Amino acid sequence: MVAPLSQPQFCPWCGTPLAYEKHEHEPRFETLADKARERGEDPPPLPKRVEDILSGDSHVGACPGCRTVSHVIGHHAPAS
């Protein structure tokens, strides 16, 4: 079995090799939970394993080939 790469290596749109940079982001489920709390709602907590899967590493890169800016989030499967 091959170990997963630490960051993406290619543009997802055209396949050009691309040097991605680490990009900090707030996982979408956290943003949605904060907005619900602002409305006075109390969203149910997600199971820890679901949060771990959805809280992947974020990378951003501008492709010189197709001139597209890509924001890629690498989700990690739980260890079995």
N, C-alpha and C positions, 0 to 999 in steps of 0.2 A: 504494500500500500504506500502511496506517495503522500508526504506531508503537505498540508495546504500551504499556499503562498501567503506571505505576510501582507501583501497588498496586490491589487489588480495590476496587470502588466500590459493590457491591450484596450483599445477603444471598443466599447460594446457595440458601437454602431457600424464601424468600418474595418476594425481589426488592426489598425495601425498601432505599432508599439508606442506606449504612452507612459511617461513618468508621472504617476499619481503622487499627490501630497496628502499627508494625514489631515483630516478636517474634523474638528470637533462639532458634534451636533447633539441635540436633545432628542431622544427617541420619541417618535410620534405618539406612542401611548401615554407618555408623560405629559406632552403638550395637551392632548385631549383631556386627560384627567385634571390638569390645572384649569382648563377652560370650564369644565363641569363644576369644579369647586367654586369658581368665580360666579357661577349662576346659582350657587347654593345647593348643588347636588353633591351627593357623596358616592362617587363611582366605586364599584366593588374592586378589591385588589386582584391583580392578575397572579396566577401561580408563579413562583420563582423561576421555574424552568421556562415558562413562556416569556417572562421578562428577559432572561438570559439570551434566548434565541433572538428576540426583537432588538436587543441592544448591541448590535454588531459594530464593527470598526468602520468608520466613515472615511472615504477618500474622495478627492476632487482632482480633475485634470482637464486641460484644454487640448483637444486633439488638433495637431497640425494638418492631418489628412482631410477630415470632413468639417473642421472648424466648429466642433460641438463641444460644449462644456459638459462634462459628465460628473455626476455625484453618485458614487457607488457605495453601498453599504454592504459589508460582508457579514452575513449572519452565520453564526456558529452552531452546528448541531451539538446537542448534549453528548457528553462522553458516555459510552455504553459500557 
